[in-house]
Every structure is written in structure tokens, then in C-alpha cells.
């Protein structure tokens, strides 16, 4: 094999390996991280959401607070389950609209591996509020 062809093959292999590494970059999260959308291992455009701020805007959380529903009760568990489903639905929609492929709770990323991390909190809150306006 000629050295030019061999050099070309090596360059092509290097380019393919580099492209694969970038395409599957991913992020590193803390052990107790909450994944709200996507896959952290292969994400290329991560985002976060301030869980406490978003949670406060849901009708389920407002019910828990206004009625004093106690943690550990069946009603609390059901309300929190519905709250999580509602938030995840809006997180997914907002993330897809903005091109984010992974969303975790704010503070859960320990290494973004050089990627820029968007904050979707305001957009998710806006989506939750507009859901109530549509009702």
C-alpha cells in the first residue's frame, strides 16, 4: 500500500473517531441527579431546570401547600406523581422546541464536558402558565 493511501486512510479513521466522540459527547451528572428529559450519555445540547421554581407553579403543588397535604400520605404521593408527569411533559416540549437533547435538575451537572448548558426554567414556567390559560 502506498504511503499516500495509508496516510489518507489514517486521516479518515481519525476524522471518523473524532466525529463519533463529538456526536456522543454526553455530560457527567451527580449520583442523585434527576433526569427530566433525554439521555445524559449522548447529549450534545444539555439544559437544566430549577425544580423548586417550576414545582411551585403547578396546580398539584399549590394543592399540597394550600390544603396542607402531608408528605408520606397516599394523597401526597398521587399529587407529586401527577406533578412530575406534568412538569416532564412541559420540559420535553420546551427542550424539543429549543433543540435541547437532555434536561436535568439545576445543580445536577458535575461536568458539562465543555458544552454550553441552557436554563429552561422560565420557558417551562411559561408553558405551565399557558396550560392553565388554555383550560
N, C-alpha and C positions, 0 to 999 in steps of 0.2 A: 504494500500500500504506500502511495506517495506521501511525503511529509505534509504536503499541502492538503490532501484529502484527510489525513489523520488529524491535522490541526483544525480543519473545518468540522469534523465530527466531534472533537473535544469542545469546540466553541458552541456547537449546537446542544450538546449534552449539558454544558454549564448553563446555557440560556434556559433550557427546559427545567433544570433543577431549581434555578432562581425563580422562575415563574411559578412553579409549584409551591415553593416556600412562601412567596408573597400571597398567592391565592389562598393558602391555608394558614395565614399568619396567626390568628387567634389572639386571645388575651388570657391573662392569668388572674383568677379571682381568689378571694379569701375562701377558707374552708366552709364557712357558713353562708356563702353567697346565695342570693335569691335571683335565679334566672327568670326573667319575666317574658322573654321572647328570644328565639333564635338559638344558636349554638356557639358557645364561647370558644371552642377549639378551632373553629374555622372562620371566625368573623373578621371582616376587613373594615367595617364601619360601626364600631360599638357606640352605645349610648347608655345613659343612666337616667333613673327617675328617683326623685325624692319621695320614698314610700310614705312617710308620715304626712307630707303635704298633700299628696294625692288621696290617700286614705281618708283624710278629713273631709274631702269634697264628695264622698259617696253617700247615698241615702242610707246604706247599711250602717256606716259608722255613726252617722247622725242619729239613727235609731238607738244604737248601742249607748251613746252618750246621753241622749235625752230621756231614755227610759231606764237608764242605769242597769242595763243588761250585764250580768256578772260573767267574767271570764270563767271558763270551766263548765258553764251550763250548756245544755243542748242548743238553746236558742242562740247563744253567743257563737257557738261553733257553726251553726247554719248561716247566721248573718255574715260571719267572717268568710265562709266558703263562697257565698254569693258575692261579697265584696271583692275577693280575689279574682273570681271569674269576670266580673265587670271591669276591673282595672286591667287585667291581662288582655281582654278584648280590645280595649281602647289603646293600650300600649302597642299591641300588634298592628292595629290600623295606622296609628301615628308613625310608628317605625317604618312600616312599608311605604307610607306616603313620602317620608323623608329619606328613604334609601338606607336606613339602618338595618343591619342584619343580626344584631344581638343587643338586648337591653337587660341590664342588671340594676339592682337597687344601688342608689348613690352610696359611695364608700366601699362597695364590694370589689372593685378592681384593684388588685395589688400590683399589676404590671400590665400596662396597655401596649407594651412592646412597640413603642414609638407611634402608635396610632392616635389620632385625634379623637377625643370622646365627647359626643354631643350630650347636652342635657335636655331631655324631652319633657320635663316636669310641667312647664307652662302649657305646652301643647296638649298633654294628656288631660290636665285640669280643664282646659278649654273644651276638649271633646266631651268630658263628663258633664260639664255645664250645658253644653249644647244638646246633649242627650235629654236632659230634663226639659229643655225648651221645646223639644220636638214632641214630647209626651202630650 
